[in-house]
């Protein structure tokens, strides 16, 4: 075992938890934007535009979440070695 492995393994679990926190924060931000862009009776955008907004934002948010989940999994596996 090298010296670099000893110093980095201590922080791998913390970094994995940080990646999972980014997933939770991204999901929360997506839900906030989806809630803000929903159609209302008193004004705002119509149903078609809100659905297009939800779909258009779902793709990048899903990619960000998926990437961070994979990164967290790699870090947790590294920490267990």
Protein Blocks (a to p, Z undefined) as FASTA:
>chain_A
ZZklmmmmmmmmmmmmmmmmmmmmmmmmmmmmmmmmpccfkgcjdfklmmmmmmmmmmmm
mmmmmmmmmmmmmmmmmmmZZ
